[in-house]
Amino acid sequence: MNGRGYLLDTCMLGYLAEVRRGAASPEGKAVEERIRKIPKALLFICPMIVGEMEYGLQVAPDPDRDKQEKARKITSEFECLPIDEDIAKDHYGRLRAAIFERVAPRGKRDKKLVPKRVDELVDPTTSKELGIQENDLWIASVAISHNMILVTNDTMNVIRTHAGVPLQIENWCKP
């Protein structure tokens, strides 16, 4: 076990919720087993994860209030690390810029900006063009800023291949 701590991605909480409602997938059982073996003081989430969970519950096609409350309770079991100005500047901004420089369409990278206002500096490159979702960039930024291991079922290949940042990932879905 690593003493640095673990940032659990949304999919890990989804697997945990699945097990708690009685489902028996091998992935869910493997995640529950790992979480049970690690002290709670080393397991964390961040606001993006809470938001993704809540979004999923809000748009569920057949909401079951009891199951939804159980899922919400899971997020309260872990300390939620804040996202602050330092994470935004020192990690998210630099991480997205590094990916932009290597992955964005050449026309967008080569375009010289002649801004008239600050809001014109906003990058018009979509997360689809960069090959990674915005929330994943924020979650990875939190993990990097706290020197944590990101626990996810996502390979985060774009970050690991193009960003040049130290992001350690573990996948607890494998039994």
N, C-alpha and C positions, 0 to 999 in steps of 0.2 A: 504494500500500500504506500502511496506517495503522500507525504505530509503537507503538500502544497494546497490541497483542496480541489474540489471538482465543481464545475459549473454544469448543471444539468440542462440540456436542451429540452425544448418542448416535447419532442417525441419520447423522451425518457419518461416524462410525467404522464404522457398518454398511455404508454405501456403499463405504468404503475396503476393508473386508473382502470385499465382493462382488467388487470389481475384482481383488483379489489372488487370489481363487480362480478367476478366469477368466471371470466373468460380464461382459457387455458393455453394461450399461444406459447410456444417455446421462447420467443423473444421476451414476452412479458414476464415469464417466470425467471428468465436469466437476469433481467433488469431488477426485479424485486429482490432476488438473491444477492446481487451486488450491493444494492442500497442497504439491505439489512446488515451486511457485514462491515459497512463503513460508518464510523461515528458521525452523527448528525452534524456535529460542529465542523465537519469537512465538506458538507454538501450544501450547495448554494444554487439560487436561481437569480434572474434579473427581471426588471420590469417588462422587457420585450416578451419574455416567456409567459408572464402573467397575462399580458395583453393578448398573445396568441391563443392561450387557453380560453380566456373569456370570449374572444371572438368566435372560436369554435363552438362554445356553448350557446352563444347568442343566435347563431345561424343554424343550429342543429335542426334537421328536418322534422324530427319527432321528439321534442324536448321532454325528458323525464326529469321532473324537478328533484327527485331524490338522488338520481344518478349525477345530476348537475351539481348539487350541493356537495356530494362526495368528491367530485373532481375539483371543485373550488377549495375544499378542505386540504387537498394534497398540496396546493401551492402554499398554504399557510404553515406547512410542516417544515419548510426550508427558509433559511434567511434569504431575504431578497436584497441583493447588492444594488446600491443606487447607480444611476448613470449621471455623471456630473460633467462639468465643463472640461476637466482634464481628460476624461475618457473621450469626449467629443472631439477635442482638438488633437490630443497626442496620439490617439489610437484610431478612432473611426475616420477622421479626416485624412490622416496619413495612409491608412489601410485602403480606403476607397480611391484615393489619388494614385497609389501604387498600382492598383488593379486597373484603373482608368488608363494609365500610361502604357500598360502592356496589352490590354484587351479591347478597349474602345475602338470603334471603327476609325480608320486612319483619318478620314475627313474631319472627324470631331477632334482628334488629337492634334492635327496640324492647323486647325483654325485658330487664328490669332484673335484673342478677345480684345475689343476696344470698348470697355465698359463705360457707360455714362453714369450708372448707378450701381450700388452694391448688389441689389437683387439680380442684376444682369450677370453676375459672376457665378450664379448657380449653374451647376453642370446639367445640361439637358440630356445626358446619357442615361438611359433607363437601366434598371437592374437586369432586365432581359438581355440588353446588349452586353452588359458586363458578365452575365452568366451566374449571378448570385443575387439572392433576395436581400433587400435592405435590412430586414430583421436579422438575418444571419450575419451580416457585417457588424451590426450593433452587438449581437451576442458574442461574436468572436472578439470584438474590441474589449468587452468586459472581461472575458477570459484572459486575454493578453495583458490587460492593465493590472490584473491581480495575480498574474503569473500562475494561473490555474489550468487544469486539464479540462478541456471541453468534452463532455460526454454526450455523444450524438450518434445517430444512425446515418448522418450525412457525412460524406467524405470531405466536404469543404475543399474540393480540389482547386477551385479558382483561387482561394486564399493561399493554400499551401504551394501552389505552382507559381503564382504570379505576384504575390504580395511581399515576399521576402521577410516575413515576420515569424517569430517563434511561437507557433500555435501547436500545442500538443493535443491530440485527439484520441479518445478511447471510445470504442463501441461496445457497450455492455449487452447488446442484443444477442450475442453469440453465447450459447450455453457452455 
